[in-house]
């Protein structure tokens, strides 16, 4: 085996130093210096070297965060120093009483005592043990005296250093802290889970705890977890720090994230002021806290005060109002978003959650209603955190009343009565009345006037907002009825600007069928698809009357797009708006498309492999124009398979079923003959 030379050893050292520093700045300081691409490039290089020289791999290498095989279970580990609970205070009087007790026991003036205050993070408490600077053990809180060993999972958190920063490390360091998840990361993770049909967590605390107890560290690695240190439980030998705040500063030097909100205050007044200020900023922190932890800052005084039962005398937790409460679900109503998304909204018996009265909460979509198993009349748990919309997270099924009613998702839009459309693979249901629906009006008008649609110069977002808010424009057709005298009364719209806009509207009336189809804002219909629809059908009437099978014969139009187009044109409101646009003078040149020969009517063809003379989409379009249905899989119903280069399992299956197989050259000959009017099917 080749031995690494000094150049390789120096490069490994430099790469590890750079990557460790990048992790520290990104995950602890929130001050990224390397781009993601730079970080990935350096990490790949280090992985390459370690693969070539396995003897260089060390436990603290940045490549070793995720590497342990899935475990069968977690070992029980006894805490060297118990992870005790704190007594709680629920109001300012109890905080003042705590200071009085401490002062009386120490025989000092309470207002002269220094207290260290910091947010009480609402996550999963863990303990980390470092020996000679390297992480050796990570343990859950458990019952306070014994926890579960989850070292492999904790190693995946980039905010936990595998090796302490600096040089002068203690022989043993035990750091306590909380594993949490930011609100934005939690919501994004749950949204991905809903789309994939996976597990949805009730709150970030449960998500953090559940993520840490995964038997496979690779799953933990995919969760957006953060570690924040709040205590140095052991330092051996003693580093000489005299206060808790000094210890926290030392932990920051070692590479740990500590609270930016940590502050040292004097007496009861200082503590109460801190709690008030943090309570006002609670929703803006971006992560869950459930109170404030207050500690006597002087370590010598902490030792003098000691412990009582399972809690220290020198610390207390001030508890904020809960962010989850139970109330009754009275009804469900449905809101329509600006893009037509239908959102079920729970109407609740008003309840105070985290100091705010909540009477509405989101239920997200029909899948979430089914997942929760919620019914009208149920007792439900409501969660409100930060600026996240209150949501129903659990149902008290054991308290369900006898008159509880199922929640029935509507089939028609509650705003415009158009059909509600939901495809099988999508979680979101949408209103199909895009041109008419009041809830979608502004977005529909912005799209209609955009440069690649009707290109109405001067009709910008603010002007559209003003027109809609005054109820002057309800559909795109109303734009062409606007008059200079009326427009001139709008803010920042003098007579000249109004004349220019009316002239632009007049100019926009002359368009093309492709632009007009694109301007309608049909879901999944972009410029290219609109052009294909226009050239295939030739007239708007032909397109509007096409069924799904006919639509799927258009190049690049599959079942999903065909469903959107067909549903859109089936809505009476959309048809009425299109008629009004034509009556207002919007026009284009239409070309009747003559139907060619369809000798393949009723046949099912499959294309596989790559062809030199055309793409598979081109071949599909030509077959569909001749009347064939083009499928993506081979079955007994398949008429013929066209096999290009590197044809795989479809060719094998066709041969097994006795399906006719054509090579590219024969396929081209047949196409040319059919398109020329030769009815021979080969």
Residue, then its C-alpha position, 0 to 999 in steps of 0.5 A: x500500500x502506498x504511504x502518504x507523503x508530507x504533501x498529502x499529510x499537509x493537504x489533509x490537515x489544511x482541508x480538515x481545518x478549513x472544513x471545521x472552520x466552515x462548519x463552525x461559522x455556518x452552523x454556530x456563528x451564522x456567518x458563512x464564508x465558503x459557498x456550498x460549492x466550495x465546501x462540497x469540493x473540499x469535502x469531496x477532495x478529503x473523501x478521495x484522499x481518505x479513500x486512497x489512504x484509509x490509515x489517515x481517517x480519524x474519528x474527528x474528520x469532517x467526513x466521519x459525521x455520518x458513517x455508523x451502521x444502523x443500530x439495534x437499539x440504544x445503550x443505557x448510560x449513567x450521567x456522571x452528573x445528574x441532569x436535574x429539573x428546575x423549579x418553575x415560576x409562573x408570574x413575577x411575584x414568584x420570581x421575586x420570591x425566588x430572589x428573596x429565598x436566595x438572598x436570605x440563604x446567602x444573607x445578602x441584599x437580593x438586588x445586589x446579586x448577579x443572575x445569568x438569564x437566557x431563553x429556555x429552549x423547547x427541544x430535546x436536552x442532551x449531554x456531550x462528553x469530550x475527552x482531550x478535545x474529542x467528542x466521545x459520548x452523547x446521551x439523552x436526558x432520560x430520567x435525569x440519572x440514566x439516558x440513552x447513548x445516541x453518539x452516532x446521531x449527535x455526530x451528524x449535527x454540524x453545530x456540534x464540534x467533533x473536536x474542540x476549537x483552540x488548543x488548551x482543552x481540559x482532559x474531560x469536558x461535559x457540555x449540556x444543551x438543547x437540540x432544537x429545530x427552527x420554525x421555518x425548517x420544521x414547516x418545510x420538513x413537514x410540508x415535504x412529508x405531507x407531499x411524500x405521504x410521510x410522518x408529519x410531526x406535531x411540533x419542533x420539540x417532538x420532531x427533534x426528539x424523534x430525530x435523535x432516536x432514529x436507529x439509522x444516523x443517516x435519517x438524523x442527518x437529513x433532519x434540520x437539527x441544531x444544538x445550543x449549549x447552556x451548561x458546562x456540567x464538568x471541566x476536569x481539571x477546573x479552568x478557574x472560571x468564577x461565573x456561569x457567564x464566563x463558562x458560557x463564553x469559554x464554551x463559545x471559544x471551544x466552538x459551541x453555539x450559545x444563546x445570543x440572548x444571554x445576559x447578566x442582570x441584577x436582582x429581581x427587577x433585572x430578572x423581571x425586566x429581562x423576562x418581559x423583554x424576551x416575552x415581547x420578542x418570543x415570536x421573532x426568535x425563529x425557534x421555540x422557547x417556553x420560558x427563561x432560565x435564571x441562574x445565580x451567576x457566581x459559581x461559588x454562590x451556586x455551590x454554597x446554595x446547593x440542591x434541594x430534592x431534584x432541583x438546584x436552589x440557585x436556578x429557576x425556570x420562568x414559564x411563558x404561556x403554553x403554545x399548545x392548547x385544547x379547544x373545540x372544532x366548531x366548523x370548517x370553512x374553505x379559503x381560496x388563495x391567489x393561485x386557486x389553492x383551496x385551504x380548509x380552515x378550522x373555526x374554533x371555540x376561541x382559546x388563548x394560546x401563548x397569550x393570543x386568542x385563537x379562533x381559526x387554524x389551518x388544516x392544510x388540505x384534504x390529505x391532512x384532514x384524513x391523516x388527523x382523522x378529525x371531525x367537526x365537534x372534536x376536541x383538538x390540540x392547537x399549536x401557535x408558534x412564532x409567526x406560523x399560522x395556528x394549526x390543528x396538530x392532534x385530535x382527542x379521539x377519546x373525547x369525541x362527542x356522539x354528534x361529531x360530523x365528518x368533514x366533507x371537502x367541497x367539489x365546487x369553489x366557495x367563491x365562484x362556484x367553478x369545479x374544484x380540481x385535484x389530481x391524484x398525485x397532488x395534495x392541493x385542490x384548486x379552483x379551476x375558474x382562473x379567469x373569473x374567480x375573485x380570489x384569483x383576480x389579481x394574479x390572473x390579470x397580472x399574467x394576462x397583461x404580462x409581456x409574453x401574454x398580451x403584452x399590455x404596456x403600462x399595466x403594472x402590478x400597482x395599477x392592477x391592484x388599484x383597479x381590482x380594489x375599486x372593483x372596476x375590473x373583475x375579468x380580463x375582458x373588463x380591461x378593454x372597457x376602461x376609459x381615459x376619464x376614469x383612469x385619470x382619477x387614479x393616483x399617479x395616473x394623469x390624462x397622458x398616462x391614461x391615454x397611453x394605457x388605453x392605446x396599449x390596450x387597443x394595440x394588445x387586442x391584435x394577438x396570436x392564438x398561441x399568446x391568447x392561450x398562454x394568457x388564459x393562465x391554464x395550469x401547466x400551460x406555458x408558452x411552448x405548450x400554448x404554441x403546440x395547442x394552437x398549431x395542433x387545433x388551429x382554432x380556439x373553438x376546436x381546442x375548447x371542444x377537445x376531449x382529453x384523448x384528443x388533447x393528449x395527441x398534442x406534442x408535449x401534452x400528457x394526461x396531467x396537462x390534458x386534464x387541466x386544459x379540459x377542466x378549464x374550458x368546461x367551466x361556464x365562467x371561463x367560457x363567458x370571459x373568453x366570449x367577452x374578450x372576443x366581443x371586446x375586440x381581442x382577435x387573432x388569425x385562425x387557421x383551420x387544421x385539415x385532418x390528415x389520414x388516421x390509418x392507426x386509429x384504435x392502435x396502441x404503440x410504444x416507443x423505446x430507446x433512442x433514435x437518430x432521426x427524431x426524438x421520441x416526442x417527435x415520433x409520439x406526435x407523428x403517431x398520434x397525428x395518424x390516430x394511434x394512442x402512444x403508451x409508456x408500457x408494453x402489454x397484450x394490447x400493444x400493437x407495435x413497439x418501435x425499438x431505437x438504440x439501447x432498447x431495454x426491458x420493453x423490447x424484451x417484454x414485447x418479444x415475449x408477448x409476440x408484439x411486432x417490433x420495428x427498427x428506426x429505418x422501418x418505422x420511418x418508411x411506414x410513417x412516410x407511407x401513412x402520412x402520404x395517404x397510403x392506408x397500408x398498415x405494414 
